[in-house]
């Protein structure tokens, strides 16, 4: 399943910096725009996996998983 997220990116001196709008705390930087986007993808994957792990650890059996689209 593919998900789309919005990145805010800008050049700041010799570096590129950016944030993922939909997930607080996911940000990155790079020497180039491509490096920044790779950094953001990596940070986003890690954050989503950590959030998933935390949610599953907090759940008590029995539980159900539902897909929610907005």
Beta strands, then each sheet from edge to edge (+ up, - down):
strand 1: 7-12
strand 2: 15-20
strand 3: 27-30
sheet 1: 1+ 2- 3+
end
